[in-house]
Amino acid sequence: MMSAKDIGNASEAAYRVTNIYGRLYRPLITKVSPERAHTLALQGLRGLDWLAGGSTLLHQLRPETDDRLRLRVWDLPFANPLGVAAGLDKNGIAVEPLIALGFGHVEVGTVTLVPQAGNRRPRVWRVPEESAILNAMGFPNDGAARLRHQLLPLRPQGVVGINIGKNRDTSPDCAAEEYGSLLAAVFEVAQYVTINVSSPNTPGLRALQMSDELSKILASARDANERTAAVMQRSPRPLMVKIAPDLTDAELEAVAEASVANGASGLVAINTTVSRHGIPETYSDYPGGLSGPPLRERANEVVKLLYRRVGGQIPIIGVGGISNGADAVARIRAGATLVQVYTAFIYAGPSLPGKILREMSADADRHGWRSVVDIVGSDAA
């Protein structure tokens, strides 16, 4: 346990970091393009982590570990259910500082087999009226080999997942084979792997969610997983499937059932939406997927639906519109075992994970739950 003096010093350090972000850094990054601001923020976290004492300072932003938030999923130890969604750190440059801030896991990517530039700029737009983001990036990343090189020396104190997606120029007929190759390429540095067939920014990708195509992809990934595990004398990696929010309920159920039938270990719900519901009409013609608070209601609905259908068989990672501890607890009660944030972190900065975790602990105090696993799906009936 921390002494009162230690808590006071930690609070003072946390105040200094958040004050710097609020008064200096955030106004600076809002004057540059959203994509450039994103890059600067990740580089800033990485740079601070490299400075003498920087890692300690980042750690002081997080609360003391609450054992009620600990859980074990896929035989992996999570210090808490809160993670970073794919898309924030595509190339794995800030994994350790993100975990130092309090996140229990970081999902890196989306990574493709070979590097690709993504779509033309501009391809990211802020929707400040709703603290939301429109993203049409199209999987820009440095490729699987570079990501493996980046992550291999790390020894992060949290769980690292890797989100994989096919290259834009790969034909649908070759997609299954490519996902298998991708899994083998990132196997050594991934503790779990998410198959992304739900981004709206790669033409034809979402069609791969349909049961026949998804079955082929999962079969290829499963074979590569088992072969690579045997060669490396490791355990196979848990396989997730990330789902789009724009499917009908019947389609969502079909995707979930195909995932379970073909050996998926979990579902990630949801990806960004092509809907413009909940934001001003001035953004109606912008391309890409919408993320942030406008997704919250739909994300809760989808998680509840999936939990009712397959929640007793595989865990669900809840993503979309989570901005505070109440949102995180609501998503868990809807059926998510783990939760992830992205857009809220862009707007709120490095104090966000600590704030969410403190609010989750406060919820446990108020309602008397003794383990986060005890409330998973409690509102899904």
N, C-alpha and C positions, 0 to 999 in steps of 0.2 A: 504493500500500500504506500501511496505517496504521502509525505508529510504535508502539513499545512503550508510550510515554507516552499516545498517543491511545487505544490499546486499553485501557489501565488506566483512563483517564477514562471511556471508554464503558462499561466494565464496572461502574464505580462508579455511573454514572448509571442504568444498567439495574437495578442492585441497588436503588437508591433507589425507582425506580418500582414494581418488583415487590414490594418490602417494603411500600410504601404500600398496594398492592392487597391483599397477603396479610394485613396486620395491621389495616387500617382499612376499606378499601372493601368487600372481599369479605364480612366479617362484617356490614357494614351492609346490603348488598343482599340477603343471605340472610334478613334480618328483614322484608323487604317481599315482596309478591307477585312471582312470577317475571316476569310481564310488566312490572311497574313496574321491577324490577331491570334488565331488558333495556333499557328506555328510559333509565334513569339511566346505564347503562354507555356507551351510544352518545353520550348528551349529554356525559358526562364526557370521552370521547375527543375529541369535537368541540371542547369547551371548552378542553382542554389544547392542541389544535392551534392554537387562536386566540391563546393566551397568548404573549407574547414569549419566545422560546426553547423553546416547547412542542414545536414540530415537530422541532427539533434533538434534544430529549430522546427523542421517540418513535423517531427514526432510530437512536439509540444502542442501542435494544433489539434491533436486527437485526444479523445477522453481516455481515461483509464479503462482497460478492458473489462467489459461486463460479461460475466460468464453466462448470463441469460441469453446473450446474443450469439454465443458459440454454437456451431453445428457441424455435423459431418455429413457430407453428401458425396456419393460415388467413392466412398472411402477416402475422401480428401478433407483435410481439416480447414474449416473457414473460421476465422476469428470473429466474424460477424456476417450477416447476409448481404451487406452492401458492397456493390462492385461498380466498376467502370464499364460502360457499354462499348462494344466495338464501334470504331469510327473516331473515337477521341484520340487514340494513340495508334495510328495505322502501322507505324514502323517500329514500335516497341522502344522508343527512345526515353520514355519517362516512367517505366514500370515501377522501379524502386521508389522514386519520390511519391508516386501516386499511392503506393501501399503505405509509405511512411505517413501520409496524411490521414490514414485510418481506413482506407478501403480494404475489405477482406479479400477481394479478387479483382483482377484486371483482365478484361478480354481485349486482346490486341488484334489489330486488323481493321478492315478486311484485307487479307493478303492474297495475291494471285501467284500463280506458278512462276511467271516471268514478270519483270517490272512493267508497269504501264503508267502512262501520264494521266489517265482519266479524261473527263470531258473538258471542253473549252472553258476558260475563265471569262467572266465571273460565273461561279457555280455554287456559291454560298451566299445567302442573304439573311440578315437579321429581321425578325418581326418583333420589334421591341414592344409594341402594344400588348402582346400576349407572352412576352419572354420566350418566344419560339424561334426556330431556325428553319429555313428552307435550304435543302442540300441536294445538289445535282452533281456530285463530285465524280461518280463513276469509278470507284475503287482505285484512285491514284495511290501507288505504293512502290516500294523498292524491290519487291519480289521475295519469294520464299527463302532463297539462299541467303540473301542479305539479312533477312529477319532472323534466321537461325544463327548467323554470325553475331548479330546484335545481342541476342538473348542468351546464348550459350554460356558466357562467363558470369552471368548474373546469379545471385543466390537470394532472390526476393523472399521476404518474410510473409508471403501470402500466395494465393493460388493464381496461376497464370493460364488463361485459356487463349486459344487462337481461333479467330474467325476466318474461314477460307471461302473464296469465291472464284469462279471461273474467269479467265481473261475474256475481255470483250470480243476478241476475234475468234475465240474457240466456238466451233459450231455446236449446236445442241446434241448432235450425234456423238460428239467426242467429249461431252461434259462429264459423263460418269467416269471415264478413264482419267480425266484431268483431276477430278476431286480425289480419286485414289492416289494419284501422284502427289498432289498437294499434301494429303495427310501424311504420307511417308516422309515428305520433305520437312515438315514441321514437328514430326512426332517427338523428337528428342527434347524439344524446348516447350512442349505443350503439356499441361496437366489435364486439359480437356480440349476438344476441338468442336467448333460450331460450324455446321454446313450452312452457308448463306445462299439461299435460293429465293430470297424475298426482297432484295433491294430493287427499287423502281428505276434505278439509274443505269442499268446494263440491259440493253434491248434483249427481250426474250427470256430473261432470267427467271421471272416470276412464273412462267409456264412450267418450269422445272419442279414447281411445288406439287403439280398434279401427281396422283398416286403412282402411275406407271413409271414416269420419269424419276420421281423421288425414290422409288424402289430400286431402280437401276443405280442411282447415285449412292444410296446407302449400302447396296451390295458391294459396289466397288470400294467404297471407303472402309467397309467392314473387313473385306479381304486384305486390303493394304494395311489396315490396323493390326490384324492378327499376324500377317507375315512379318511386318516390321517389328512387332513386339517379340516374336520368336527369335528373330535375328539378333536383336539387341538385348534379349533376355530381360525384358521389362513387361509390365502389365499393359494390356491394350488400353488405349485412351478412351474415356467416355465420349460418346458422339452426341452432339446436340443438333437440332434442326431449328433454324430461325424462321419464324412465320410472319407473313404480311398481315396487316390489319384489314385489308380491303377485300378479303374473301367473304363469301356468305357463311352463315353458321354451318351449313351442310358441308361446304368446302373445307372449313376449318376442322370439322370433325373427321373428314376424310384424310386430311393431311396428318392429323394426330394419330389416327388409326394406322395409316401406312407407316408412319415413323415407328410406332411400337412394334408393328408386325415385322419390320425389317431391322430391328436391333438398335434403334436409337435409345440413348440413355436419358434424354431429356429434351425439352422444348424451350426455345427462347421466344417469348411473346411480349412485345411485338416489334416489328421493324417500323420505319417511317411510313406515312400514309400519303397517297396522292390526293386525298380529299383536302379541300381548303375550308372545311367547316370550322368555325370558331375564330377565323382571322379576317381582317378587313378585305373587302372586295378588290382593293388595289393590288393584292397579291395573286389574284385569280389566274393570271396568265403566266406566272413564274413557273419554271420547270422544277422537277425534283420532288423529294419527299419532305414532308412536314414533320418536325419533332418538337417536343416541349409540352406545356400544359394543355393545348388543344387535344392531345391524344389521351389524356388521363382517363376520361370516361370510357372510351372504346377499349383501351388497354385493360381496364378492370373487367369489362364485359367479356373480353376474349379469354382472359385468364380464368374467370369463373367457368366459362363454357368448357375450356380444356380440362380444368380440374375435375369437373363433373364427369367428363368422358374418360380421361386416362390418368387422373391424378393419383389413383391408387397404384399405378404401374410405374410411372416415371415422374421425376420432379420437373417443375416449371421454373424458369427464370423470368421474372416480370420486368419489363422495360417499357418506358413511354410515359412522360409527363410527371415523373416523380421529382418533387422539388423540396420536400421536407419529410420529417419523421412521420407525420400523420399519413402522408401519401404512401410511404414505405410500408407502414403497418397495414394500411387498407389493402395494398397489393398482396401482402402476405396472407391476410385474412381471406382475400379472394381466391387464393390457391397457390401463390408463388412461394417457393422455398427460399429462393434467392431473389434479390432485386438489383437493378443497375440504373445508373444515371449517366447522362451525357449533357444534354442542353442546359440543365440547371447548373451544372458545374461551370459551363462557359459563362453564364451570367453572374453566378455568385462567387466564383473563385475558390481558393484553397481552404477556406473555412467551412465549406459546405459539408464534407463528410463528417467532420466532428460534430457539426450542428445536428445533422440527421441522426447520428448515433446517440447523442445526448437525448434527443427527443424520443427516440425509441425506448431508451432506458426509462425515461419519465413515463411513457405509456405503460411499461411493465410495472412501475411503481403504483400507478393509478389503478390499474385493472388486475394486478396480482398474478400475472402470468410469470411462470418460473423458467420457461424455456421457449425460445421463439418457435421451435418445432411444434409446440402445443397449440399454436394459434393458426398454423397453416391450414387454409381452407375453411376456417370456422364460420365465414360468412357466405360460403359458396352453396349452401343447401337451398 
